[in-house]
């Protein structure tokens, strides 16, 4: 077991949606040397900035959660940015971690790395059985290359790098910007906005048939910290809830909880994205005892309540 409370831990993206919860879990574990620099402090796309980071912060453990992310629309609009920024950040950071003899490097990957048509439930061995769904392939492949890098570095240098595959995350603190948000915050915002402006209908992309697995962000953070402490193998590990929900089921749940009384209009001219997503989460439970604990309906309720609280503060 890696005793984190004795280590200098760098969490890239530590001020972001997932990163804030990782930091909270690290502090619960007794870690009092956690560094969460922002892009303004060190731009991870620039090698000299990364070298400066290592010189000044001297991290012993790195949890790489920083990413350029977004929903289907953002992925389709900025595929080059999503590919280059995510790939160059991870590759350069891991190389400098190796050169600076970092003890543990945790890459937070993405479910988007899986092939578009993957047998459900997705098993980690299925990662290389096809090409990812086209709308988010540049992002998914950029992240997937960090698995290749960590395995290659382990083989050649004995570098302790691990790779985690979380599903779609949600919860308090999520990104509600309609230009870049994922499906849960996007749909919550549509319903809440409609209530506030008196709209009688909302438009939802696709036909409602795709399924997704959602993981509450606090659960994801717990899984990442557990893996950092207890897992040190080359094989990637899924992090999920093990539950599958259709987009139609999701919006019905959100409509009920936000008390939106209008009509849902399905825009079938917009892409559905990957047809199904559901992970086999047994490896995480077997290897480091992680199993999600947040009920999906209750997690949605907490997320919606948090979003309403931000509107009152505005």
Secondary structure, DSSP 4 states (H G I P E B T S, - for coil): ---GGGS-EEEETTTSHHHHHHHHHHHHTT---EE---TTT--TTSHHHHHHHHHHH--SEEEE-------HHHHHH-HHHHHHHHHHHHHHHHHHHHHTT-SEEEEE--GGGSBSS-PSSBPGGGGGSSPBPGGGHHHHHHHHHHHHHHHHHHHHH---EEEEEE-EEESTT----TTT--HHHHHHHHHHHHHHHT-SEEEEES-S--EE-EEEHHHHHHHHHHHHHH---SS-EEE--S--EEHHHHHHHHHHHHT--SEEEEETTS---SS---B--HHHHHHH-------HHHHHHHHHHHHHHHHHH-
